[in-house]
Amino acid sequence: MRMLKNYALPLLAALACSAVMPRETAEAQAAKIAVVDLQRAINETEDGRKAKDKLKKLFESRQQGLDKKQQDLKKLKDELDTQKNVLSREALEGKVESYQKLLAELQQVYMEYQRELAEKEGELTKSIVERMERILRRIGQSEGYAMIVERGEAGVIFVPTNYDLTDVVIQKYNAGEGADPNSAAKPAAAGAAKPAPGPKATPAAPAAPK
């Protein structure tokens, strides 16, 4: 799944109004800033829940594969521990080499699964985030915000609830606002399920059996 970046949205409407408004009013409007928690917004949309389910299924499938490989590795390690005193030096070295090779393969597969899950998360959430950006731009322009920042990435500690647009974005998204006007010309499958995740699903890191 992709990490959410800062979404600072400059508003053309605020700049246009500054030419005709009194200086004090324009300055006050320029200082009007809102925040949005995009991760929570994604998680609370129908598309987001679908994406989370898809990502969870992929994660569980990959985790099962890792668990199987880890079990094979542990079995080989147990064989080494029980047979090391009876095997010839050549046979022991062969088993140690096999163990090290299997461990390296497991670690490589783990890294590949992590990368796959991150890419899949980005793929599933991309259209949702883009649609939310369109909604936020409209809110910013219509309500005169000078800037809208992503709450988590901006490190916001406190903001009055009336400057937090998360619930508004969720409501407008679920009501059908912000849809890409060009998506109507695309096949239904391209715009149907635009899922999105919650907390990142990451396979448990493989560890060498003790």
Secondary structure as the mmCIF struct_conf table of DSSP 4:
data_model
#
loop_
_struct_conf.conf_type_id
_struct_conf.id
_struct_conf.beg_label_comp_id
_struct_conf.beg_label_asym_id
_struct_conf.beg_label_seq_id
_struct_conf.end_label_comp_id
_struct_conf.end_label_asym_id
_struct_conf.end_label_seq_id
HELX_LH_PP_P HELX_LH_PP_P1 ARG A 2 LEU A 4
HELX_RH_AL_P HELX_RH_AL_P1 LEU A 12 CYS A 17
TURN_TY1_P TURN_TY1_P1 SER A 18 VAL A 20
BEND BEND1 MET A 21 MET A 21
HELX_RH_AL_P HELX_RH_AL_P2 ARG A 23 ALA A 30
TURN_TY1_P TURN_TY1_P2 ALA A 31 ALA A 31
STRN STRN1 ILE A 33 VAL A 36
HELX_RH_AL_P HELX_RH_AL_P3 LEU A 38 ASN A 43
TURN_TY1_P TURN_TY1_P3 GLU A 44 GLU A 44
BEND BEND2 THR A 45 THR A 45
HELX_RH_AL_P HELX_RH_AL_P4 GLU A 46 GLN A 83
TURN_TY1_P TURN_TY1_P4 LYS A 84 VAL A 86
BEND BEND3 LEU A 87 LEU A 87
HELX_RH_AL_P HELX_RH_AL_P5 ARG A 89 GLU A 143
TURN_TY1_P TURN_TY1_P5 GLY A 144 GLY A 144
BEND BEND4 ALA A 146 ALA A 146
STRN STRN2 MET A 147 GLU A 150
HELX_RH_AL_P HELX_RH_AL_P6 ARG A 151 ALA A 154
TURN_TY1_P TURN_TY1_P6 GLY A 155 GLY A 155
HELX_RH_3T_P HELX_RH_3T_P1 THR A 161 TYR A 163
STRN STRN3 ASP A 164 ASP A 164
HELX_RH_AL_P HELX_RH_AL_P7 THR A 166 ASN A 174
TURN_TY1_P TURN_TY1_P7 ALA A 175 GLY A 178
HELX_RH_3T_P HELX_RH_3T_P2 PRO A 181 ALA A 185
BEND BEND5 LYS A 186 LYS A 186
HELX_RH_AL_P HELX_RH_AL_P8 ALA A 188 GLY A 191
BEND BEND6 ALA A 192 ALA A 192
BEND BEND7 GLY A 198 PRO A 199
HELX_LH_PP_P HELX_LH_PP_P2 LYS A 200 ALA A 201
HELX_LH_PP_P HELX_LH_PP_P3 PRO A 203 PRO A 206
#
